[in-house]
Amino acid sequence: MAGEDRVLAGGAKYIDFQTDPSRYRHWKIDVDGSVATLTMDVDENAGLFEGYQLKLNSYDLGVDIELADAVQRLRFEQPEVKVVVVRSGKNRVFCAGANIRMLAGATHAHKVNFCKFTNETRNGLEDSSENSGHADDGSAAVSLPEVPLLAVLPGTGGLTRVVDKRKVRRDHADYFCTIEEGIKGKRAVAWRLVDEIVPNSKLEAKVAERAREFAAASKRNGNGKGIALTPLKRIIDEAGIRYGFVSVDIDRAQRIATISIRTRDRDAGVQVAWRPRQRPRRRRLPRGQQGALAGQRDQAVLEAGAEAHRRHLAHAGDAGRARLLLRRHAG
């Protein structure tokens, strides 16, 4: 099953990015004071599409939709949380990576957008963390099996993080990503793939110890009340999507999506049209005229910003409008 023939599981008509912990099939959230635990326990029979199983904690877009939701809820709803422990609910396996059968049957567009979404989610995890650690009970293997199994060089995900985030030597990374069995034990520590190895009998105590250390060193203000991320009211049909303050009108024939944003003042709206990117033809001007044109453009941007600020002051409480107008005119 490949490409356009793939069918969403459970009779779904579209991919829904709105979820909450009561609907999770693949993740569990537990909060204990300043420490939250995210447990990855993928339901292998709950894939987003029909035709594959999510074995060995492999993931598809449905798994990552839940992860992205969990990360945002920990950020906004749980201000007291300063450390997040990510662990597996499976025995002797953490995560087998993106599901191979899912990728094999996906359209090119779905693969591209899946990779974008999954990397944005992980980038969000990394950007929100001042410290990170990797603990191993000695029985696990750290590996990137894409090359020996698929002849695909991992570039946007695992290998990039190994070199740029973990600061692994490039020659070690080259060797590491081409062996199916991965790197274990002391060599994984020596190569900076994990921070330390711990006997299985002491792993839970060591994880708890590290979590307390990170929480004590955290600069996050844990006071205050969280913001509940309640379900958004929306209408979805062939013409587009409508929320309370944002609507998207889709012209599929022209490949144009028009995003309309309105504030609480129903008469004040801003529209931004997104169109297929086309490279415009440009006529090269003499150098003197180029400088004059740039000066005129900069002045127009400043004037637009000043006008946006005046409108902002005229509408108290309309916090986001001035920034959006400035961005629109400056674009």
VEXVO-113559 format. One record per residue (C-alpha): x, z, y. Coordinates in steps of 0.1 Angstrom, whole numbers, plus 5000, padded with zeros to 4 digits. Layout:
XZY;...
REM end
This chain:
500050005000;501649895033;501049825069;497449765080;496049835045;496850205048;493850425050;493650765067;492851045043;489551235041;487550945057;489151005091;488650725117;491550805139;494651025140;493651355157;496251555175;493951845183;494252135158;494652515156;496052765131;492752805113;492952435103;496652425094;497352285059;501152305061;502352585083;501652955087;502353165118;503053545116;503953745148;505554085145;506454215180;509153995195;509753805163;507553515150;507953355116;506952995111;506652925073;506652565062;504552545030;503352175029;500252095009;501451794989;497851674985;497051685023;498951375036;497651215067;497150885049;496150805013;498650684988;501350944987;502051314980;504151535003;506351684976;509251924982;508052015017;508551655029;506551575060;504451305077;502851295111;500151535100;502751805093;504451755126;501151765145;500752115132;504352205140;503952085176;500752285180;502452595166;505352565190;503052535220;500952835209;504053055205;505152945239;501852995258;499753235237;502553475226;504753565256;506153865238;507853635212;511553595218;512753485184;511253235160;512353235123;511652905105;511552935068;510152765037;507252885015;508652684986;511052824960;514652694964;513852414988;513452415026;512552055035;513151725019;512751535052;510351265062;508251145032;509750825018;506550675004;504850745038;507550545056;507550265030;503850205036;503750245073;503549975099;506549935122;504550065152;503650375132;507250435122;508450405158;505750645172;506250885143;509950905150;509350955187;506851235181;508851415155;512051405176;510251515207;508851815187;512351915175;513851855210;511252095223;512352355198;515952315207;515352305245;513352635243;516052815224;519152965239;520553055205;520052915170;521353005136;521352875101;521553115071;521953005035;521553215003;524353014986;522052814963;520952564989;522552234997;522652085032;522251705029;521051385045;520051165016;518950865037;522050655030;522450684992;518750674986;517550425012;520550255026;519350365060;521750535084;520250835100;520750805137;517850955157;517451265137;519651455113;523051295119;522651305157;521851675155;524751745132;527351595156;525751665190;524051995183;526152155156;529452005168;530451895134;533551675132;532651305131;534651235099;532951535082;529551395094;530351055080;531151195046;528351445047;525651185054;526650955025;526551194996;523151274980;524151614967;525051745001;527452025010;527252374996;528552725002;531852795019;532452425028;529152415047;530352715068;533752565073;532252235084;529752415108;526752295089;525552655086;526652975104;527053195074;526253235037;524653555024;523953674989;520353614980;519853994975;520854045012;519353735028;516053895041;517954185056;520553955073;517753735087;515954035102;519254165116;520053835133;516453815147;516854165162;520154065178;518653745193;515553925206;517754195223;519753925240;516853715251;516153665288;512453575282;510053805300;507853935273;505354105296;501953965307;499053815289;499153495270;497253175278;494753085251;494952715242;491252665236;489952335221;489552055247;486151895251;486551525247;484651205239;486450935218;485150585212;486350225211;486450215249;488850505252;489050885255;487451115281;488451475288;487251705316;489851585341;491551295324;490150975310;491850675293;490050335294;491550095269;491349715272;492749615238;492549245245;494749275275;496849565261;496149775292;495350145293;494050285326;494550665330;492250825355;492951175367;490551375388;490651725403;487851975407;486951785438;485051495422;485551265451;489351285449;490751085420;494050915412;494350615389;497550495372;497350175352;499850125323;500449765314;502749575289;506149575305;507149245320;510549165336;509749035371;511648745387;513848865415;515448665443;518848785453;519048865490;522148865513;523849195513;522749285548;519049215540;519449425508;520449725528;517649685553;515149645525;516449965507;516050155540;512450035544;511650145509;513250485513;511250535546;508050435528;508750685501;509350965526;506150875545;504150875513;505551215504;504651355538;501051215535;500751355500;501851695513;499351685541;496551605516;497751885494;497552135523;494052005532;492852085497;493752445488;494152495451;494752125443;498152215430;499051905410;497751635433;500551605458;503251575432;501251305414;500651105445;504351125455;505351005421;502850725423;504050595457;507750645449;507450445417;
REM end
